């Protein structure tokens, strides 16, 4: 069985994503396995360092949880 990983993205510097972090931790994702980006959703997925790191780390049997995302696109 693989790892449980999480991803949080917020759009602006006045957003902090704490609700998303809390929901992922409550779902069982270890805090150190939550990846984070703080940038506009208009940015291309390849310009998201947290998402890029997550996808580089994740393996076939891992599960990725994303809280409240309206769009998902891998680089």
C-alpha positions in Angstrom: 0.0 0.0 0.0 1.3 3.5 -0.9 1.5 6.7 0.9 -1.2 9.3 1.5 -0.2 12.6 0.0 -1.9 16.0 -0.1 -1.9 19.2 -2.2 -3.0 22.7 -1.2 -3.2 25.7 -3.5 -4.3 29.2 -2.6 -4.5 32.1 -5.0 -3.4 35.1 -3.1 -1.0 36.1 -0.3 -4.0 36.9 2.0 -5.2 33.3 1.7 -3.4 30.8 3.9 -5.1 27.5 3.2 -5.4 26.5 6.8 -8.9 25.0 6.2 -7.4 22.8 3.4 -4.4 21.7 5.5 -6.7 20.9 8.4 -9.1 18.8 6.2 -6.1 16.9 4.7 -4.7 16.2 8.1 -8.1 15.1 9.4 -8.3 12.7 6.4 -5.0 11.1 7.5 -2.4 12.9 5.4 0.7 13.4 7.5 1.6 17.1 7.7 5.0 16.5 6.1 3.4 14.9 3.1 1.3 18.0 2.2 2.6 20.0 -0.7 1.6 23.7 -1.0 1.5 26.4 -3.7 0.4 30.0 -3.2 -0.2 31.5 -6.7 -2.9 32.3 -9.1 -4.9 29.4 -10.7 -4.2 31.1 -14.0 -0.6 29.9 -13.8 0.2 26.9 -15.9 0.6 23.6 -13.9 4.3 23.5 -14.9 4.8 26.8 -12.9 3.6 25.3 -9.6 6.6 24.1 -7.6 4.6 22.4 -4.9 2.6 20.4 -7.5 5.7 19.6 -9.4 7.4 18.3 -6.2 4.4 16.2 -5.3 4.1 14.6 -8.7 7.9 14.0 -8.7 7.6 12.3 -5.3 4.4 10.3 -5.8 4.6 6.6 -6.8 2.1 4.3 -8.5 0.5 3.1 -5.3 0.3 6.5 -3.6 -3.0 8.3 -3.1 -3.1 12.1 -3.6 -5.9 14.1 -1.8 -6.7 17.6 -3.0 -9.2 19.6 -1.0 -11.6 21.9 -2.8 -9.8 22.2 -6.1 -12.0 23.3 -9.0 -9.4 22.2 -11.6 -6.6 19.7 -11.8 -4.0 19.6 -14.5 -0.6 17.9 -14.2 2.5 19.5 -15.7 
